[in-house]
Amino acid sequence: MACKYSTQLFRLSNGETVECYSTDTRNGFCHHAEMYVAGRGLVHVRISYYNRTWERFRYESVLDRICANVYGDATSICAVEIDRPTTNWVKL
């Protein structure tokens, strides 16, 4: 398995926690998001990039995708980075 780096934890507005991290690939890098959902086990999403991202904040795309996969609609979920709880409120 590739080495994880830049790990950040996010708390969703419904209390769930999502771990996001990056890994290197041969041609670029990937962003990953993992969330444990009761009844479904660990949900994991991955997005690969070749150069850079145009996200408003790091891990925006994987947070959006994991919420869409689990809840069906990511627009109503809010996330806050719990590494620095007073900043980085994010509307997904």
URHUWO-V953603 format. One record per helix or strand of 2 or more residues. SS is the DSSP state (alpha for helix, beta for strand). FROM is the first residue (numbers start at 0). TO is the last residue. If there is no record, write none. Layout:
BEGIN
{{SS	FROM	TO} {SS	FROM	TO}}
END
This chain:
BEGIN
{{beta	4	11} {beta	16	23} {beta	28	36} {beta	40	48} {alpha	59	70} {beta	77	80} {beta	88	90}}
END
